[in-house]
Amino acid sequence: MIQREKAMRPFEDLLKESVAQHGHLCAGQVIGVRMSMLGCKLIGIENPKSDGWRKKIMVFVEIDRCATDAIQSVTGCSMGKRTLKFRDFGINAATFLNLETGEAYRIVSTEESRKLAELYASEEPDLARRQLIGYQQMPDADLFHVQEVNVRLEEWEMPGPARRKTTCERCGQIVRDGREVIQDGIALCRPCSGLGYFEANAPDVDCHLAGGLH
């Protein structure tokens, strides 16, 4: 039987650890830590980094900003472990999924909380400071919008070895985890399909000429 470890550490400790990893204290760090604490509580995860829980949690983040670093710090989820999924929606939100029970909640940082922060630090002249203080003090109901959701999770999205591999029929590159693109009936990697984020300037570089280690 797996022994469940004690509950999650206090907010102040989690924030301090997250700031140390992120590099600076900001409102996004506060939001990310609080979002993670609430998300874990909602899906019944007591201590996401403990042996009893760390394989039970997956988090989908929707923005590449400060809160995402805090979420990774608190939950221990990461892209390398395939437990942190990035969906580039540009929304300060995250969905917390219990892989054992299937329970999932999407938590969104509300725009209204920006104005509400002034109520908790009205004497502070600096807007950023008002938000930093206010986000630490206001209740979850003012800071977040929460919705129970169903997450569509394909088999090849799960942690562990690749469950699906496809060979690009144009360049021969192996594409893992269902990320190939089918065009005109043939399987292509995303660069060959025209969906790459780059354009090649020249032929492949000779690593020996480039001063490689070997």
CORVEN-V758243 format. One record per pair of residues at least 4 apart in sequence whose ideal C-beta (glycine too) atoms are under 7 Angstrom apart, sorted by sequence separation. I is the first residue (numbers start at 0). J is the second residue. D is the distance in Angstrom with one decimal. If there is no record, write none. Layout:
# CORVEN-V758243
i=<I:I>
j=<J:J>
d=<D:D>
This chain:
# CORVEN-V758243
i=<8:10:11:12:13:14:15:16:17:24:26:27:28:29:30:31:32:33:34:35:36:37:38:49:52:63:65:66:67:68:69:70:76:97:108:111:112:116:117:125:126:127:128:129:130:132:133:137:139:152:167:174:187:188:205:207:8:18:39:47:48:62:71:77:78:97:123:137:166:167:174:181:182:187:189:190:204:206:18:46:47:71:76:77:123:189:21:45:60:76:78:96:155:166:167:179:180:39:44:95:120:134:154:155:179:47:94:95:120:123:164:165:179:180:18:60:94:182:17:44:94:164:178:44:58:71:117:120:180:92:93:116:119:120:163:14:17:92:116:119:161:163:165:174:180:14:17:92:161:58:91:92:117:172:90:91:113:116:119:168:14:56:58:115:116:119:168:169:170:13:57:167:168:56:167:116:155:165:167:170:10:53:63:112:115:155:169:60:70:58:153:167:57:58:59:60:61:66:112:10:56:62:115:47:48:57:59:61:62:64:47:62:7:61:62:112:112:61:7:34:61:60:109:31:35:59:108:109:31:35:39:58:59:108:109:30:31:34:58:107:27:28:31:32:36:58:106:107:7:27:31:35:6:7:27:31:35:56:57:106:6:25:5:28:32:56:57:104:105:3:4:27:55:56:104:55:104:105:21:55:104:4:103:103:4:21:103:3:20:21:2:1:17:17:20:42:44:41:42:43:94:96:17:38:42:16:17:39:94:38:43:34:43:13:42:30:42:42:41:38:38:37:34:82:81:30:80:26:29:37:26:30:26:29:29:37:26:33:34>
j=<12:14:15:16:17:18:19:20:21:28:30:31:32:33:34:35:36:37:38:39:40:41:42:53:56:67:69:70:71:72:73:74:80:101:112:115:116:120:121:129:130:131:132:133:134:136:137:141:143:156:171:178:191:192:209:211:13:23:44:52:53:67:76:82:83:102:128:142:171:172:179:186:187:192:194:195:209:211:24:52:53:77:82:83:129:195:28:52:67:83:85:103:162:173:174:186:187:47:52:103:128:142:162:163:187:56:103:104:129:132:173:174:188:189:28:70:104:192:28:55:105:175:189:56:70:83:129:132:192:105:106:129:132:133:176:28:31:106:130:133:175:177:179:188:194:29:32:107:176:74:107:108:133:188:107:108:130:133:136:185:32:74:76:133:134:137:186:187:188:32:76:186:187:76:187:137:176:186:188:191:32:75:85:134:137:177:191:83:93:82:177:191:82:83:84:85:86:91:137:36:82:88:141:74:75:84:86:88:89:91:75:90:36:90:91:141:142:92:39:66:93:93:142:65:69:93:142:143:66:70:74:93:94:143:144:66:67:70:94:143:64:65:68:69:73:95:143:144:45:65:69:73:45:46:66:70:74:95:96:145:46:65:46:69:73:97:98:145:146:45:46:69:97:98:146:98:147:148:65:99:148:49:148:149:51:68:150:51:68:69:51:51:68:69:72:95:97:95:96:97:148:150:72:93:97:72:73:95:150:95:100:93:102:73:102:91:103:104:104:104:106:106:106:158:158:108:158:127:131:139:130:134:131:134:135:143:134:142:143>
d=<4.4:6.0:6.4:6.5:6.2:6.2:6.5:6.7:5.9:6.0:6.3:6.1:6.3:6.2:5.8:6.3:6.5:6.3:6.0:6.2:6.4:6.3:6.6:6.4:6.4:6.2:6.8:6.3:6.5:6.3:6.3:5.9:6.7:6.8:6.6:6.0:6.3:6.6:5.7:6.7:6.5:6.3:6.3:5.7:5.8:6.5:5.7:4.5:5.5:5.1:6.2:5.4:4.4:6.9:6.6:6.0:5.6:6.7:4.2:5.3:5.8:6.4:6.0:6.5:5.1:4.6:4.6:5.3:6.3:4.6:4.5:5.9:5.7:4.2:4.3:3.5:5.4:3.9:4.8:5.6:6.2:6.0:4.0:5.2:4.7:5.7:5.9:6.3:4.7:4.1:7.0:4.2:4.5:5.9:6.0:4.6:5.1:5.5:5.1:6.6:6.8:6.3:5.5:4.4:6.5:5.1:5.7:5.6:4.4:6.3:5.6:4.8:6.6:5.9:5.7:6.0:6.8:5.6:5.4:6.3:4.3:5.5:6.7:5.3:6.0:6.0:5.5:3.9:4.0:6.2:5.9:5.1:6.0:5.3:6.1:6.4:6.9:6.4:4.6:3.9:4.4:5.2:4.3:4.9:6.4:6.6:5.6:4.2:5.7:5.7:7.0:6.8:6.9:4.9:6.6:4.1:6.5:2.8:4.5:4.6:5.0:6.1:4.8:6.7:6.2:5.8:5.6:5.6:6.5:5.1:6.7:6.5:6.5:6.3:5.3:7.0:4.6:5.0:4.0:5.5:6.4:5.7:7.0:6.8:5.9:4.6:4.3:6.7:5.7:6.9:6.2:5.6:5.0:5.5:4.5:5.8:5.3:5.9:6.6:6.6:6.5:7.0:5.2:4.5:4.1:6.8:5.7:4.1:5.9:7.0:5.5:6.0:6.3:4.5:5.3:5.9:4.9:4.5:6.4:6.6:6.6:4.9:6.7:6.7:6.8:6.4:6.8:6.3:3.5:5.1:6.9:5.7:4.3:6.3:5.4:4.8:6.7:6.5:6.9:6.5:5.8:5.7:6.8:4.9:6.9:5.6:5.0:4.5:6.5:2.8:2.6:3.7:5.1:5.4:4.5:4.9:5.4:6.9:4.5:5.3:6.3:5.4:6.5:4.8:5.6:6.6:5.7:5.8:5.0:6.1:4.9:7.0:5.8:6.8:6.9:5.4:5.6:4.9:6.5:4.8:6.7:3.7:5.2:6.7:5.8:4.5:4.7:4.6:6.6:6.8:6.2:4.6:6.9:4.4:5.1:5.2:6.4:6.7:6.8:6.1:6.2:5.2:4.0:6.6:4.0:6.0:6.5:6.5:6.4:3.2:6.9:5.8:6.8:5.3:4.8:6.9:6.8:6.4:4.5:6.1:5.6:6.2:5.2:5.9:4.3:5.2:6.0:6.8:6.4:5.5:4.4:5.8:5.0:4.4:5.4:6.6:5.5:6.5:6.7>
